[in-house]
C-alpha cells in the first residue's frame, strides 16, 4: 500500500517541485527569446532567502557534503560555488526554481489589492512585463500556500522558515575528502 501524502511529506514536496518544474519549463519555452538564465548566472541568487523547514530538511538530507563546506561569501546565496553555479541545484527550493521568469503577485494596499510584476533585469529585453498576459507570468502565492500547508501539517501547525545560509551553521561536521593524492590526517 502506497503511503498517503500526509504520511510522506518529502514525497509531497517532490510532487510540488515536479509540478513547479513542469510549469516553469512551459513558461521558459514561452519566453525563450528573453530568458538568458544559465549555469553560473546568479544575479537572482541573493542572501537572506528563507524556505520552509520541510524544504530545508530536503537540503540537509541530500546535500550534507555541501553543508560541510564553506558557504559562498555573504551577499550572494550561500549555496553558490566560486563560479556562481548552484551546488544544490537538483534539490534547490521552490523559490529558486522560478527565478528569472516574469513574476506577478498581489499586494494589499489601502482600500484595494494591486497586481505587481517583475522580472530579472537580465531578462527584461522583450515586451514590458506589465503588458504580458497573466498566463505568461509565474503567479507567486499558490505554491507558497501549498508549502505553508505542508509545513503546518508536519510541524504541528507551525510554519517555521529557515534562512538558507543558516543551514551551514547548523550542519553537523562531515569528514572532508582529501583532494588529489593528499592523505587524510
C-alpha positions, -999 to 999 in steps of 0.1 A, spaced: 0 0 0 14 34 -10 19 59 18 -6 87 20 8 122 12 3 134 47 25 104 58 52 112 33 60 150 34 91 146 13 71 127 -13 46 155 -14 74 181 -16 88 161 -46 54 163 -63 51 200 -57 86 206 -71 78 184 -101 47 204 -108 66 237 -105 93 224 -128 68 214 -155 51 248 -153 85 266 -153 95 246 -184 64 258 -202 70 295 -192 107 292 -201 97 279 -235 72 307 -240 99 333 -231 128 315 -248 138 347 -266 142 368 -234 153 343 -208 191 343 -205 194 322 -174 221 296 -175 246 278 -152 266 305 -134 240 332 -138 234 342 -102 220 377 -102 188 364 -86 207 343 -60 208 367 -31 214 362 6 187 361 32 164 339 12 144 317 36 125 284 30 100 264 50 116 238 72 103 209 50 125 222 22 154 228 45 151 191 56 155 180 19 187 201 16 200 187 49 192 151 37 206 153 2 233 179 4 253 171 36 286 172 18 279 208 5 268 218 40 302 206 53 320 230 31 324 268 34 294 288 23 297 314 -5 306 348 9 278 369 24 258 389 -2 250 361 -26 234 328 -19 254 306 5 250 276 -19 268 292 -49 302 279 -58 331 302 -67 319 303 -104 283 313 -94 268 278 -100 243 263 -76 258 235 -55 224 220 -46 206 225 -80 189 191 -80 175 198 -45 171 236 -47 140 250 -30 108 263 -47 119 299 -47 150 291 -68 130 271 -93 111 302 -106 139 328 -106 144 347 -139 108 343 -151 83 371 -154 67 371 -119 34 385 -107 18 388 -73 -9 406 -54 -3 431 -27 -28 447 -3 -28 485 -4 -52 508 14 -87 502 0 -75 479 -28 -55 450 -40 -30 456 -67 -11 433 -90 26 438 -92 51 424 -117 88 420 -120 115 401 -140 152 396 -136 170 426 -150 190 403 -173 157 391 -189 140 425 -193 145 426 -231 112 420 -248 77 431 -242 72 450 -210 64 426 -182 34 448 -173 18 440 -207 23 403 -207 -9 382 -205 -14 368 -169 -8 332 -181 27 342 -193 38 352 -158 45 330 -128 19 338 -101 36 340 -67 13 328 -40 -4 294 -48 27 273 -44 38 292 -13 4 283 1 9 246 -6 43 247 11 29 265 41 1 239 45 26 210 41 49 226 67 19 232 91 9 195 88 44 182 95 52 207 123 20 208 145 6 239 128 39 259 129 51 274 96 88 278 105 111 292 79 149 288 78 174 311 61 194 291 36 227 305 50 218 292 85 218 256 72 256 258 71 258 269 107 236 241 119 253 214 97 269 185 115 306 181 109 313 157 80 348 145 74 362 162 43 376 141 15 412 146 7 419 163 -27 440 146 -54 468 125 -39 466 140 -4 462 117 25 436 124 52 451 133 85 
